[in-house]
Amino acid sequence: MTHTLTRRPSSIKQYFEQLLSQNTGVYNLTGSSAALLLALEKSPFVAIEKDEARAEILKRDIDFYRELFPGGKTVFLPDSNGPAASGRRAEILYYLKAADSIVTSSKNLLTTLWNKKQLEANSLSIKKGDVADRSTLEGLLILLGYRQAEIVTEKGEYSRRGWITDIYPSTAEDPYRIEFFGDEIEHIRIFDVETQRSKEDVDGLFILPAAEPEDMLPLSTVAEGKKFYCLYQADKDESLPESAIFLSRYSFEPGHGSDDEGNAAETQVRHLDAGVLSMKGLGILPAERKTLEDIPEKIENLTAKNKVIIVASSIGQAERLRELFRGKNIIAPSIERKEISDFQGQISLTVGCLSAGIFLEGLIILTERELFGERPPVRPIMKSKVSKLLASLDEIAPGDFVVHREHGIGRFTGTVRQGTDEAELELMQIEYEDGRLYIPVQNIPMLSKYRAEEGIAPKTDKLGGSTWQRKKERARKKVHEIAEKLIALYAGRKVARGFIFSSDTELHREFDGFFPYQETPDQTKAIEEIKKDMESDQPMDRLICGDVGYGKTEVAMRAAFKAIYDNRQVAVLVPTTILAEQHFSTFRERFSGFPVTIDYISRFKSKKQINMTLKSLAKGEIDIIIGTHGLLSRKVLFNRLGLLIVDEEHKFGVSQKEKIKELSRDVDVLNLTATPIPRTLHMALSGIRDISIIETPPEERLSVKTDVTRFSDSLIRDAITRELERDGQVFFVHNRIGDIYRVADHLAQIVPAANIAVAHGQMPARELEKIMHMFFAGEVAVLVSTAIIGSGLDIARANTIIIDRADKMGLADLYQLRGRVGRSNLKGYGYFLIPEEPLMTEEAKKRLQAIQEMSYLGAGFRLAMKDLEIRGAGNVFGAEQSGHIHEIGLDLYIEMLEKAVAELQGIDIKEEFDPVIDLVVPAFIPDEYISDAILRLSFYRRISSLRAEKETSEFESELRDRFGAPPQEILNLLDIMRLKNLSRELMATKVQDAHGRVRVSFSPDTKVQPRQIFSLHDKRKGRVKYMPDGFELDIQGFSGKKAFDEIYGALKELGESVLHKTGKA
């Protein structure tokens, strides 16, 4: 039965409060009116939305309205999803007060929750000066759901090293380092994840669980005494309290028109009509007006009977809207949110976060959604805290193939200790085809990890054989050819003259301001570089690298706007028809507020339509034309082409690439690619190839919940049904064409309600495009396909991907497939289906473990990125170069390229002078100090790269901070590096132990003079013996540190003498 309130109060606040006092269901709560209703609820409540994303929006909207109408505190309870979410949930429930309200998702009706009493028993308070057994502390952390890690980088991890324990509390911004003295906690420090260095001393820390409780405690018990509101159509089996009040956003009464028994009973319950009116027909919505300029007058017409509040998402946007009103002589002042309800004027602007507006009798609240149409959700850009740690992935692990500059490719099998107690060293053991090589870990710079695409296992070289030298020579020649080509191209572009685009104006800034996201620093830098290129007289030729969804298209659209402003046309060339349509809809939406004509050429258009488009293009009536290689046809004539944007050029054929070259002559060119390229390659090409890299931090991608699980009909049914219920689409990847149709038939039996289609690479091109087009348009709910969907597709509604036999696929492919989902404001789900364990290879098991780790920025994520970078390098140079990269490894290939480029540019590259220090002292990192082999090798690499005394001292203090006081063996190692650096300055080739004496030999190029060595002799009372190539120093009677100080002191004195002589002092 529909009811409305008999007497409408004078104010909206009173009207909504009266609705609430009826304690019954309310419908017709369109826009953000449900949030307004709840914001005015005086009693503490629990509001339940269908999913987490909707719950988060509702909580933000309630917060907005509670600033207008002050009320109690509302908290958002997220879904459980890993240690950080578990910590956030525990923290909310620990501090929850009886008067607080909760907004959450229906998932939390079924999950277990902590209550305050349980949390008091399952939390740790640690203070400086406390006495605690380290093993007991570790046991307590494990009970609270913390997991052990070598290096702590994620919430919910701990690491124990000697007297130091690192903990990253599930609720903290930064991790903590606890230093023990015996069983007493001597220091507690906050440390930086990226550098792993301590930054601040604190007196204590409080630790809440990093996992969910095992005992079942439902939401209704935890939130006892609070009113329950349900904002979605709940299933019968959902455990909602009986007293729950239903709020519906539909404009008709819930349960109406159904003869279902449950719903029949529901219709007997009174539901009140909220009385919210529709905005349609007011002339404000984008579909009901011609341009943005119409907005002020349309709104002024509504003020006769209504107060109008416009909510802008930023100060800049509010200012632009104010300018719009000012242009029509209409006053629209900006008012603080807290003062809005007291403001007497008819039109006001305020800045805030509101998902949608409301139209109630006498009041209209408008957001950008009503004024400019559906905008993409604003996602906060999260700074990656582990970017430096990711860079350390090039560390070598036992089992890895390595490249030794002189001996070639071998397999690193681990480290061994050799020597006596007085002179023990750690050596790296490398297996070659015909033998074994041992190299001291100090010489680790001679090695690099062999990197080539996944699945390519190199052949190990022979020690002392000529094969490696021949491979290097072949690669060096090819690299030289490439460098010559690139430099010739660069020189040619420097001579050519192109159109000089004008500097940015207010209109450019207005276009930039309509971007709904906050630009990332990378994006801003790329935009600045492009604008600088376009404003110069040389034709632009820039490559933009960045994964799909990282904002490359926005960067390209800024360039397009700049070209159009100067009355030049823009051509956007894409490899597939589906991408052409995707770009067309993206460009049209982004340029909607500006007088720009955009069109596209596609196979799905009739000949007549295409001819009309081409005529308009030739006349100059089209500003932006988007299309596949059809745009390269001789029939396509431009009126005044100024900018060519090429998406994924490496996917075009050779003849098409030639045509692109012809078309791009004298016009500005922007190449976009979604395959990342190695940073080292970017550096090697700097100065001869303009490249902008957009690296939105990986966290952006971590919204995809990854699940590696056995194949099961019930799991597949649940995953597909859940996605379809939220009006989404599903990718089902089955990478074998032979039985793909059988799999599709099976899915149709499991989920009969879903509209399923099949796509694979052996289909006729037109048929494949048609199916992809249907999926893009939303006509197909589940797309069963091979891995061809791996790149290029950006379908916001497809947020679940199920990959069959994930164990058969490479990491990079799995990473790219997983990146297809989780691209909108909805959480993405990735299911990697695997068979029973005996059917999987060891390699596959490792890969799948890596995928599981992707969610924690684990090794898998990094490996996938590295693999993709190698593909990217191949794309930059062309397929024929991939062979050379595989022969000698990517790192050596890039190093050769860097040298070739420098040589051709006339830059002299000197090989670094590398002295040999051979002293009888134990110099290594003991296992007890750093137990993890990979981490130990990483520190050896860092030690070998120390050059200045300041760096060495800082490194020593870092070791002290992270691992405790360094043992003598490490101090010896650092002293040897100090000696090596001093020897390098003096060009001493060798410092060698000679039975109680130390022999120092110099290079013929040294600046040390014989008389300076004689002065050492005079000061050291006959302990220095002059030699033809240096001197010997008697250190008998000196031991350990004193012996080192004696040698170092002698060389230091020589160094000062040389500096004084050359006048540098």
DAUR-V667062 format. One record per run of one state. SS is the DSSP state (2 for helix, 1 for strand, 0 for the rest). FROM is the first residue (numbers start at 1). TO is the last residue. If there is no record, write none. Layout:
# DAUR-V667062
ss;from;to
SS;FROM;TO
SS;FROM;TO
This chain:
# DAUR-V667062
ss;from;to
0;1;1
1;2;3
0;4;11
2;12;21
0;22;24
1;25;27
0;28;32
2;33;39
0;40;44
1;45;49
0;50;51
2;52;68
0;69;73
1;74;77
0;78;82
2;83;95
0;96;100
1;101;105
2;106;109
0;110;115
2;116;121
0;122;123
1;124;127
0;128;130
1;131;131
0;132;133
2;134;143
0;144;146
1;147;148
0;149;156
1;157;161
0;162;163
1;164;167
0;168;174
1;175;181
0;182;183
1;184;191
0;192;197
1;198;202
0;203;203
1;204;207
0;208;218
2;219;222
0;223;226
1;227;230
0;231;244
1;245;247
0;248;260
2;261;266
0;267;270
1;271;273
0;274;285
2;286;288
0;289;291
2;292;302
0;303;306
1;307;312
0;313;314
2;315;326
0;327;332
1;333;334
0;335;336
2;337;342
0;343;346
1;347;351
0;352;357
1;358;360
0;361;362
1;363;367
2;368;372
0;373;386
2;387;394
0;395;400
1;401;404
0;405;407
1;408;418
0;419;424
1;425;432
0;433;434
1;435;440
2;441;446
1;447;449
0;450;466
2;467;495
0;496;505
2;506;513
0;514;520
2;521;534
0;535;540
1;541;545
0;546;551
2;552;565
0;566;568
1;569;573
0;574;576
2;577;590
0;591;597
1;598;600
0;601;606
2;607;619
0;620;623
1;624;627
0;628;628
2;629;632
0;633;640
1;641;647
0;648;648
2;649;651
0;652;653
2;654;663
0;664;667
1;668;673
0;674;678
2;679;685
0;686;689
1;690;693
0;694;697
2;698;703
1;704;710
0;711;712
2;713;725
0;726;728
1;729;733
0;734;736
2;737;750
0;751;755
1;756;759
0;760;764
2;765;776
0;777;781
1;782;785
0;786;786
2;787;790
0;791;797
1;798;803
0;804;805
2;806;808
0;809;810
2;811;818
0;819;827
1;828;834
0;835;836
2;837;839
0;840;841
2;842;854
0;855;858
2;859;877
0;878;878
2;879;888
0;889;889
2;890;904
0;905;915
1;916;918
0;919;922
1;923;923
0;924;932
2;933;944
0;945;948
2;949;963
0;964;967
2;968;986
0;987;987
1;988;993
0;994;996
1;997;1002
0;1003;1009
2;1010;1019
0;1020;1023
1;1024;1027
0;1028;1029
1;1030;1034
0;1035;1039
2;1040;1061
0;1062;1065
